[in-house]
Amino acid sequence: MVEAIKWVDEVVTGSPYITTLEILDQHGCSFCCHGDDVTLTDEGVDTYQRIKSAGRYKEVQRTAGISTTGLVDRILTLEEQRDWTKSAFLLTTEKIVQFSEGKPPKSGDVVVYVAGAFDLFHAGHLHFLEKARALGDYLIVGLYSDHVINQYKGNNYPIMTLHERLLSLLACKYVSEVVIGAPFTVTKELMDNFKIDTVVGGCFRFEKNTILGDPYKYPKELNKFATVNSHSDVTTGSIIERIVKNKLEYKARNEKKEKKELQLINEIEKQARWDQPD
């Protein structure tokens, strides 16, 4: 998964949770970078204390309003009626520019189009996009709106909002462009507008009696449709099942984590008050 993020140059597998100065030196890294959230060891100590003391730590602002802990909480309350349009995550044009390639297809490029929810972006999505991209030169992803997903998956879906799912896709190196709030049905107008050569679908089958119908009817008639298999057993549903199955463990872990983080924040604030001149 990490290797497919467009800003990643190299992945070191099996890295320990606590980054040491020796690890930085071993891999030729000048510094260690982390988000502006608090990270602690099991003992409640700042994970990057040694790195910070050595002056080899840099910090970047995390995307506000979205976190793994928050997504787990949404999944654990899946059966409750909720409105994720009230998510704390706020998308700006600046953020889209930061994540987007912004490059049109070149002359002669084979343009491939896929569409879906891409909720809780996972390895199955990634393998599907990689294989779809291999069928051409420029991959456009049609991202369904929350309303469309509600229609064919139920009112508790999607877990992530349209804007949250958008950034997940834009961060993937196989994705060239995203159609935000794409129509469920691939139409002649859509294919002509984006000069699409091939439409690709996965192994997910929509019910024949759905009111939405077959979304790929038109490209199939043109013989411009292909199916690819991600060969991954990871799905949005399987992730949800795994988290719900371990509900008590997740809740206990998160409560313990929050307690330690609050203790550290209080200590930092207390120290800051002591350091202020009279």
C-alpha positions in Angstrom: 0.0 0.0 0.0 2.7 2.5 1.0 4.7 1.9 -2.1 1.8 3.1 -4.2 1.7 6.5 -2.6 3.0 9.0 -5.2 5.4 10.7 -2.8 7.1 7.6 -1.5 10.5 6.7 -3.0 11.5 3.7 -1.0 9.9 1.5 1.7 11.8 -0.2 4.5 9.8 -3.2 5.7 9.8 -4.5 9.2 10.8 -1.2 10.7 10.4 -0.9 14.5 7.7 1.3 16.0 10.3 3.5 17.7 12.7 5.2 15.2 16.2 5.4 16.4 19.2 7.5 15.4 20.9 4.2 14.3 18.1 3.5 11.9 18.3 6.9 10.3 22.0 6.5 9.8 21.6 2.9 8.5 19.3 4.1 5.7 21.0 7.4 5.0 18.2 9.6 6.3 19.0 13.2 7.3 15.9 13.4 9.6 12.7 11.7 10.6 9.4 13.4 9.8 6.0 12.8 11.5 2.6 14.4 11.8 1.7 16.9 14.5 -0.2 14.4 16.5 1.1 12.9 19.8 2.8 9.5 19.6 3.8 7.6 22.7 5.5 4.4 23.7 3.8 1.9 26.0 5.3 3.7 28.9 3.8 7.0 27.9 7.1 8.5 26.6 7.3 10.6 23.5 8.3 8.2 20.7 10.6 10.6 19.0 12.3 12.1 22.1 15.8 11.0 21.1 15.4 12.1 17.5 14.2 15.5 18.7 17.1 15.9 21.1 19.5 15.2 18.3 17.9 17.9 16.1 16.9 15.4 13.5 13.1 15.6 13.7 10.7 17.5 11.5 7.0 17.9 11.8 4.2 18.4 9.3 0.6 19.3 9.9 -1.8 16.3 9.5 -4.9 16.5 7.4 -7.4 17.9 10.0 -10.7 16.1 10.6 -9.7 12.6 9.5 -7.8 9.8 11.4 -7.6 6.1 11.7 -9.1 6.3 15.2 -12.0 8.3 13.9 -12.7 5.9 11.0 -12.7 2.9 13.5 -15.3 4.8 15.6 -17.5 5.3 12.6 -17.4 1.6 11.8 -18.2 0.6 15.3 -21.3 2.8 15.2 -22.2 1.5 11.7 -25.7 0.4 12.7 -26.6 3.8 14.1 -28.3 6.5 11.9 -25.6 9.1 11.2 -24.8 11.9 8.8 -21.1 11.9 7.7 -21.7 15.1 5.7 -21.1 16.6 9.1 -17.6 15.2 9.1 -15.0 17.5 10.6 -12.9 17.1 7.5 -13.0 20.2 5.3 -11.6 20.1 1.7 -10.0 23.1 0.1 -8.8 23.8 -3.5 -5.3 24.2 -2.1 -5.5 20.6 -0.7 -6.7 19.3 -4.0 -3.8 21.0 -5.8 -1.3 19.5 -3.3 -2.6 16.0 -4.0 -3.4 16.3 -7.7 -1.2 15.6 -10.8 -3.0 18.2 -12.8 -1.7 16.8 -16.1 -4.0 16.0 -19.1 -3.4 12.9 -21.2 -0.7 13.3 -23.9 -1.5 12.9 -27.6 -1.7 9.2 -28.4 -2.3 8.1 -24.8 -4.8 5.3 -24.2 -7.3 6.6 -21.7 -8.7 4.1 -19.3 -11.8 4.8 -17.1 -12.9 3.0 -13.9 -15.5 4.0 -11.4 -16.5 3.1 -7.8 -16.9 4.1 -4.2 -13.3 3.4 -3.1 -14.4 3.5 0.5 -11.7 2.8 3.2 -9.1 2.6 0.4 -7.4 -0.8 0.7 -5.1 -3.3 -1.0 -7.9 -4.7 -3.1 -8.6 -1.2 -4.6 -4.9 -0.7 -5.1 -4.3 -3.9 -7.1 -7.4 -3.2 -9.2 -6.2 0.3 -10.1 -2.7 -1.0 -10.8 -4.1 -3.6 -13.3 -6.5 -1.1 -14.9 -3.7 1.4 -15.4 -1.6 -1.3 -17.1 -4.3 -1.5 -19.8 -3.5 2.1 -21.0 -1.4 5.2 -20.3 -3.8 7.5 -18.5 -6.2 6.3 -15.8 -9.3 8.3 -14.9 -11.3 7.3 -11.8 -15.0 8.1 -11.5 -15.7 8.6 -7.8 -19.3 8.0 -6.8 -21.1 10.5 -4.6 -22.3 9.5 -1.1 -25.9 9.5 -2.4 -25.1 7.0 -5.2 -23.4 4.7 -2.8 -26.4 4.9 -0.4 -28.6 3.7 -3.3 -26.8 0.4 -4.0 -25.1 -0.3 -0.6 -27.5 1.1 2.0 -27.9 4.2 4.1 -25.0 3.4 6.4 -22.5 3.7 3.5 -20.1 5.1 2.6 -18.0 5.1 5.8 -15.9 8.0 4.4 -17.3 11.1 2.8 -16.8 12.0 -0.9 -14.0 14.4 -0.1 -12.2 12.0 2.2 -12.3 9.3 -0.5 -11.1 11.8 -3.1 -7.8 12.5 -1.4 -7.2 8.7 -0.9 -7.4 8.3 -4.7 -5.4 11.3 -5.6 -2.5 10.0 -3.4 -2.3 6.8 -5.5 0.4 6.9 -8.1 -1.7 4.9 -10.6 -4.4 7.5 -10.7 -4.1 10.3 -13.3 -7.4 12.1 -12.8 -10.6 11.8 -10.7 -14.1 12.7 -11.8 -15.7 13.9 -8.5 -19.3 12.7 -8.0 -19.2 10.7 -11.2 -22.5 9.3 -12.6 -23.2 5.7 -11.8 -23.8 4.9 -15.5 -21.0 5.2 -18.0 -22.7 7.2 -20.8 -21.8 8.2 -24.4 -21.4 11.8 -23.1 -19.0 10.7 -20.4 -16.8 8.7 -22.8 -16.8 11.4 -25.5 -16.0 14.2 -23.0 -12.9 12.4 -21.5 -12.0 10.6 -24.8 -12.1 7.3 -23.0 -10.7 4.3 -25.0 -11.4 1.5 -22.4 -13.8 1.2 -19.5 -12.7 -1.3 -16.8 -14.8 -3.0 -14.1 -13.9 -5.3 -11.3 -15.5 -8.5 -10.2 -18.1 -6.8 -8.1 -21.6 -7.6 -9.5 -24.5 -5.3 -9.2 -27.8 -7.0 -8.6 -29.8 -7.4 -11.8 -32.9 -6.0 -10.2 -31.3 -2.9 -8.9 -33.0 0.4 -9.9 -29.6 1.6 -11.1 -29.2 -1.0 -13.8 -25.9 -2.1 -15.5 -23.5 0.8 -15.3 -21.4 -0.6 -18.2 -24.1 -1.2 -20.7 -22.9 1.4 -23.2 -19.2 0.6 -23.3 -20.1 -3.1 -23.5 -22.1 -2.4 -26.7 -19.0 -0.6 -28.1 -16.8 -3.6 -27.2 -14.8 -1.1 -25.1 -15.2 -2.8 -21.7 -12.8 -5.1 -19.9 -12.9 -6.8 -16.5 -9.9 -7.2 -14.2 -9.6 -9.2 -11.0 -7.6 -7.7 -8.2 -7.0 -11.3 -6.8 -7.2 -9.7 -3.3 -9.5 -11.0 -0.5 -9.4 -7.6 1.1 -12.7 -5.7 0.7 -14.3 -2.8 2.5 -16.7 -5.3 3.9 -14.0 -7.6 5.2 -12.2 -4.7 6.9 -15.5 -3.7 8.6 -16.1 -7.3 9.8 -12.5 -7.5 11.2 -12.9 -4.3 13.2 -16.4 -5.1 14.5 -15.2 -8.6 15.5 -12.5 -7.0 17.6 -14.7 -4.2 18.9 -13.8 -4.5 22.6 -10.1 -4.7 21.9 -10.2 -1.5 19.7 -12.2 0.4 22.3 -9.8 -0.5 25.1 -6.8 0.3 23.1 -8.2 3.7 22.0 -9.2 4.6 25.5 -5.8 3.7 26.8 -4.1 5.7 24.0 -6.3 8.8 24.7 -5.5 8.7 28.4 -1.8 8.7 27.8 -2.0 11.5 25.2 -4.0 13.7 27.6 -1.4 13.1 30.4 1.4 14.2 28.1 -0.4 17.2 26.8 -1.1 18.3 30.4 2.5 17.9 31.3 3.6 19.9 28.3 1.1 22.7 29.1 2.3 22.7 32.8 5.9 22.9 31.7 5.1 25.8 29.4 3.5 27.7 32.2 6.5 27.2 34.4 8.8 28.4 31.6 6.9 31.7 31.2 8.6 34.7 32.8 6.9 36.3 35.8 
